[in-house]
Amino acid sequence: DHPTEFELVTAIGFEYFFCKKADIVVLEAGMGGELDSTNVIPSPNLVIITEIGLDHTAFLGKTIEEIAKTKTGVIKEGTKVLSFATCEDSETVIRKKCGEKNVPLYNPDFEKVVLKESSYEKLCVDVGEYKDVEVFLSGKYQLRNVAGVVKAAEILKSDFNISGESIVKGIKKAVWHGRFETLCNNPLFITDG
């Protein structure tokens, strides 16, 4: 088959990371796992599987279980897995694949996130031992993402030198241009695309 645009951009990305001698690469799969062009890498340090829903059913499967099975194709021996799954059907598939590959499975500590302040511009949260963490990504759903980021960084501490201060700074510096982004305050003008 002729490569897709995503596959070509993935190859360009790999070349760029190689030329820059990147220490850590955050590599997001396209739509799936097993057959995704990003899955050519050997065993990643950490696989993160976010909530699984009925998306791309024409390619990934018709049920949550089938889609989860496809997405767990990125799990390889020697990696660690962080699962956001709250659906028992997908969590069962993920747990089974981790057992087959003999890899540890972690879940974010969602209950450790305490919202202290919320506005359209930022959130202020406590995440376990990390206090008054500023999040400049809007939306209360970001609380789950912050819990996941903290857990991922804590898991990767065993492979990389990541300090608690770096975790807090990284969360504070995270931006997502064009996603509920405030362009000006007087008048208030927000773009979301």
ABEGO torsion letter per residue (X at the ends): XBBBAAAAAAAAAAAAAAAAGBABBBBBBBABAAABAAAABBBBABBBBBBBBBBGAAAAEABAAAAAAAAAAABBBGBBBBBABABAAAAAAAAAAAAAAGBBBBBBBAAABBBABBBAABBBBBBEABBGBBBABBEAAAAAAAAAAAAAAAAAAAABBBBAAAAAAAAAABBBBGBGBBABAOBBBBBBX
